[in-house]
């Protein structure tokens, strides 16, 4: 008959393995591996940290928010280490996660981009803070509910209105300044 | 809508352009803030600063979005750990209960044995005391008998010396009187 302690250990290991696999998959899905971190290393580190925490306080409650913090700190630490390590040139701008799937950018396009980026920065700075935050969160890829949660907007619908008006204002301003037409 | 790849023939994607603009940004956000942002539990006084920093950094935005998606799995893991630990604790408790019950049984036996031993000691003690008590009066009696015998001797001695001689004298006197009266 197996030792009960071994059974518990085996069950916990199975849980951590499943969770670690999910962490690794999400790191790849969100392109965080392109920032100099190894998803397998991060996953292993997350599991080690969770094990240690569990060993430290066996009777303590293990909340989801604590697990989330462990993952967040592990990923942030890995990103910082990657930054420090990056003595060699960083990945090309075109390889940034934001441009995943886009066609390669030529020198002409790059020069135009720099100009447009400067124009975008200028126009965003002109937008009042209250409307700027939902727009920038939207441009970073957050969904409306996420924007509402992050920016403290009462509802997704209110966030949608703020984003939609803000984007229209931004596009008009960019057009007025001669930076051309923009899509979302 | 695919935010990353919107890029038509004449129109530039604002999202892609904004991410390129902010790609070099790496604001100093700590894990607590990022986890709180992902969980929607940012404190009001930190909200604008943290949300602004996340909005200005594609990599932090990705971490937050990843954590939001991971939330359900983190809850499942927390639940799984709690259940496993609870089951283990329950088993430990059962084992400890069994041990206590066994201990209790042994304790009862020990108590019985102690009680019996105490009774035995009491009985032996009582018997010994009784035995000593019944033996000492006999010894006393022997001594007394001796004393009585001695006193008898004394009495006998006294009788021989005093009172017994008197009646004989009186007897003799009565006998003498009878004779003198009748004569």
Interface residues (C-beta under 8 A of the other chain):
Chain A: X4 X5 X8 X11 X12 X15 X16 X18 X19 X22 X23 X26 X27 X29 X30 X31 X32 X35 X54 X58 X59 X61 X62 X63 X64 X65 X66 X67 X68 X69 X71 X72 X73 X75 X76 X77 X79 X83 X93 X96 X97 X98 X99 X100 X101 X102 X103 X113 X116 X117 X120 X121 X129 X133 X136 X137 X138 X139 X140 X141 X142 X146 X149 X150 X151 X152 X167 X170 X171 X180 X181 X182 X183 X184
Chain B: X1 X3 X4 X5 X6 X7 X8 X10 X11 X12 X13 X14 X15 X16 X17 X18 X19 X20 X21 X22 X23 X26 X29 X30 X31 X32 X34 X35 X37 X38 X39 X40 X41 X42 X44 X47 X48 X50 X51 X52 X54 X55 X56 X58 X59 X61 X62 X63 X64 X65 X66 X67 X68 X69 X70 X71 X73 X74 X75 X76 X77 X78 X80 X81 X82 X84 X85 X87 X88 X89 X91
